[in-house]
Amino acid sequence: MKDLWMQDIMTQKFLDSDATRIIMLYAITNKGIKKIYKKIEILEFIYRTYSDNKELANINPDIKIRNIHRYGLLDIKGILNNAIEEWKSYAQNGVLNSDERYIYLNICEEDLNSLTLYTKRLCKMLEKKYFDIEITPPKDVSIVECRNDSDLNSFGKSLYRNRVFEDVQYCPLCEETHIENLYVVHILPEEFCEDFEVIDKNNGLIMCKQHAIDYLQKKFLFNELGFVENIKSNIVDERMHLSLEIKNKERRNYIRRYYEEMDNKKS
């Protein structure tokens, strides 16, 4: 099966500027080749690669990739599915298959370690053959940078913002969508966070500059239901709230913890 996998990679053709299949291969080799992958993990790697490599995104034929920060992770789900189907159309041996949730590689267990290195080499060869732009893997978000979360100009536009864009692409309080006026803030400020929490995208919200400033200055916060609790802001009211789409389980936990911290300060 090792040789069949190599053949399936070598038969791939790239007729436009879409690097998604190569990025999918890099995602597969990212932590070592295995026999099964969650599609959401591959999708996240693809999203982050385009998000962090704007030049690569700009040449892609799909408008969602070219404007990646206007779209969320699930918005590009179809792009991964299309890449898998394109892969199958060129592959002769059917080593890679998928269903709604998983990608499968029909590879022998004893070949897994050696295949990671070989696959990476072939990725690099295809990249050089078909693309003028180097494909670099997603960058790690800096804990140090995320500890400085009160500086809207640095933290607010940091790499961490790219990660939160995966879930939120607008200010939930005024629905501002212009990228230039969107900043990231921590729901739970870094002073209350462990290191892993300051880089957790679920601890982030996207806001316009005006709402971000007021939030950082503690002029309002969100209660446990995700509704605004106004303290002294002139630009929010208590009808404003976070949508269910934004307010996942992890974000609700950060909201609850910050609300409790602020409530304790009042006591």
N, C-alpha and C positions, 0 to 999 in steps of 0.2 A: 504493500500500500504506500510505502515511502516514495517509490519511483512514480506511482500514479499521481500522488499529490504534487510532486515536482512538475510532472507533465501538465497537470491542470493549471498550474501557475504560469508556465511558459506559453500556453496557448491563449492566454488573455490578450486582447487587443484593446487599445484606447483610441477611439476615433475623434474625440473632442477633448476638452480641457477638464473633464470630470475625473478627479483622483480618488473618488470614494472607494473603489474596489481596492486600491493600493492601501488606503488608510484602514480599510477593514482588515487587510492582511497584517498591518502593523498592530492593530488592536488585538488580533488573534495571537501574535507573538509577544505582546507587551509583558505578560507575566509568565511566559512559557506556554508552548502549545499543549492543549489538552483536548479531550474528545467532545466536550460539550460546553457551550457558552450561553449565558443569558443574553438575549438580544439587546436588552436595555443597557447592559454594560458596553457592548460594542457600539451602540448608538451614542452613548455618552462620550466615548473616545472619539468618534467621528465628529460630533458636535464641537468638542473642545479643540480638536485639531484645526478645524476651520475657524473657530472663534479666535484662536491664538495665532493663526496664520492668515492674516487678512489678504495678503497678496494672492495666496492660493484660492481663497474664497472668491476673490474678485474675478477670477477667470472661469469660474464654474458656470455652466450653462443654466443652472437652476436658480431662479430669483430668490428662493428661500436661503440658499447657501450664500449667494452674493450679499444678502442682507441678513446674515445669520443672527445678529443681535435683536432683530425685530421679531424673531420667531423662537419658540421654545423647543425643548428636547422632543416632545411628542409630535410637534409640527413637522419634523423631518423624518418621522418613522417610515413614511412611504419611500423616501430616498434610499434608506437602507434596504428595504424590500426590493426596490428596483435594482440596486447594486447586486443583490444576491441572485436575482433572475438573470441579469446580464452575465454574472459569473458562470452560472449554469449553462448559458447559451454558448459560451466559448469552451468550457471544460468538457473533456472527452470521457472522463472516468467517473464522474459523479461522487467524488470524495466528500465534497461539501454539500450538506443538505440542511433544511430548516423547516420549522413549523412556526406557529404564531408567536411562541415565546423563546424558542431556543435555536441555536445554530449547532449542527453536529458535524464532526469530522470522523470519517470512517478510516481510522488510522490505528495501527497496532500499538499497544502500550509500550513496547520496547523501542519504538521509533520516536517517541515524543521528544526526548531531550535533544537528539541530533537534529530533528526537524526544525526546531526553533532557530538554530543558527543558519541552517540552509535557507529557510524561508525568509529570514531577514536579509540575507545576501541577495536573493532573487528580488525582493521588494526594492532594494536599493538599485539593482540593475534596471528594473522596469521604470523606476522613478527617473533615472538619468536618461533612459531611452525616449520617454514620452513627455517629460515635463522639464521646463527650464528652471522651475522654482523648487528649492529644497523643501521636502516635507519634514517638518520637525514635530516631535511628539508634544502633546499638551504639557504645559509647564506646571510645576508645583506652586501652589499659592503659598506665599511667605507668611509664616506665623508672626515674624517681626513686623512686617508691614501691616498686618491685620490687628496688631496690638495698638496701632496708632489710629484708632477708628474715629477720633474726634476731628481729624483733619479732613475736611470734605474734599479739598483739592487733590490730595494724594490718595487716601484710602477710598474716597468716594468714586474715583475713576480707576481704581486698581484692577489687577487681574481677578481679584475676588468678585468684582462686578460682573465679569464675564461668566463666572460660575452661577451667579444668581440669575443672570439673564436666561439660563436654561429653564427656569420656572416662571419668571416674572419679567415682562418687557415693557412695563408702563407704570406710572405712578397710580397706585390704587385709590388715592384720595381725589385726584383731579383728572386722571386718565391721560396725562401728558405722555406722548409717545416719542417725541424727538430725542434721539440718542444723546445729542449734545447737552440736553438739559436733564438727563437722568443720572442719578447718583445712587450708590449703594450705602446702606446704613446697617449696622448690627441691630437686631431686635433686642437682644440682651447685650448691653455694652461689655467691652472686653474686661473691665474691672471685676466682673462677676463670672468670667469664663475660664475654663481650662483651655490649654493650648488647642486641643482638637476642636473645641467649640468655636474658636475665633475664625477657623477656616472652614467650618461646616456651612455649606450654602444654605441650609435650612435656618440658620441664624441670620440670614440676610433678607432685606427688603429693598426694592427699587423705589425711589421717590424722586420727584422733581426737586430742584434746588431749594425752592422756598419751603416746601414741606420737610425736606431733609434737615434744613437749618433749624426749624422749630422743633423737630424731633430730637436733634442732638442737644438742643438747649432745654430739653425736658418741658417744653411748653404744652405737650400733649403726649399721651401714650395710648396703648390699646388695652382694653379689659380682656377678661378671659374668653369672652365670646367674639373677640376681634373687632369690637366697636370702639370708636375713638372716645377717649375720656379727655376732655379739654381742660387744661389747667390755666393757661393764659395766652393761648394762641388766637390771633385774629383771622386766621385763614382756614380753620377747621370747624366742623360742628359735629355734634354727637350722633348725627344720622349716618356719618361716614363709617365704613367698615371694610374689613378685608373679605374678599370673596372666598367661597369654599374651595375653589381651585387653588388659591394661594395658601390657604390656611390648612395645610396638611398636619398630620399628627405631631411631627417634629417642631414645626413652627408654633403650633399651639402650646407646646411645652415651653419654648423660649418666651412666648408672650406671657404665659402664666407666671413664670419665674421672675420676669422683670416687673410685672404688676405687683407681685408679692414683695419684691425688694422695695419698690416705691411706696407701697402701703406701709411697710415696716418703718420707713423713714418718717412717715407722718405721725406714727404712734409715739 
